[in-house]
Amino acid sequence: MANSAQAKKRAIQSEKRRRHNTSLRSELRTAIKRVKKAIDTGDKTAAEAVFRVSISTLDSIADKRIIHKNKAARHKSRLSASIKALA
């Protein structure tokens, strides 16, 4: 455990940041699952609508550096390709 006041403060801040990042990562996974579920239903217009909302979530989490920007781009690309394949 931390001995100095500085180390105690850093431990508290790290835990707070970890909880916040975990929450954002969970939000990301949920957004991806929503798009996949919409794709599975086979309704292309509904899937595109959900995809548009999910893009902003992906981008905002990448901007906050919770995930790498290339990982966000990869998810967007794969989901977009899945939606295009519905036609």
N, C-alpha and C positions, 0 to 999 in steps of 0.2 A: 504494500500500500504506500501511497505517497507520504513523504515525511515533511516536506516544506510546503508553505502556503501556496507557492507558485505551482508546485506539482499537483497539489490537491485541486486547484482551480483548473488546471489543464485537464485533469481526469474528468472533472464535472463537465467541462466544455466538450470534451471528446465524446462522452456518453450522450450528451444532448444532440450533438451533430450526428452521431451514429443512428439514434432513434429517428431523427428527421430524414436522413438519407434512406433508411429502411422503408419509411413510409412512402417516400417518392418512388423507390424501386418497386414497391408493391403496386402503386398507382400505374406505373409503366406496364407491369405484367397484366394488370386488369384491362388496360386499354388494348393491349395486343390480343388478349383473349376475347374481348368484345368483337373485334374485327374478325377473328377466326370463326367465331360463332355465327356472325352475320354471313360470312362466306359459305359456311356449311349449310345454311338454310337455302342457298341458291338464289337469293334475291339480290341482284346486282346493284340496284339503286339504293337499297337499304345498306348494303355493304359499303358502297361509296360514301354514303352520308356518315356512317360510323368511322370510316377510314379518315375522312377529313378532320373529324374531331380528334382522333387519335394522333394525327400528325402533329398537332400543336402540343399535345402532351409529350410526345417523343422529343420534339425539338426543345421544349423548355427544360426537360430533364437533362438533355445533352448540353444545353447552354450552361446549366448549373454544374456540369462536369460530374454528375452522378454516374453517367455512362459515357463512353467515348462517342464522339460525333460520328465516327465510322460505323459503330454498332447501331446507332439510331438510323443511319442511312441504309444499312443492310436490312434492318427490320422493315423500313418503309418500302424498300425496293421489292422485297419478297412478298409483302402483303399486297402491294400494287400489282405485282405479276399474278398473284392468285385471283385478284378481282378481275383482271383483264381476261384470265382464262375462263371465267364464267360465261363469257359471250360465245 
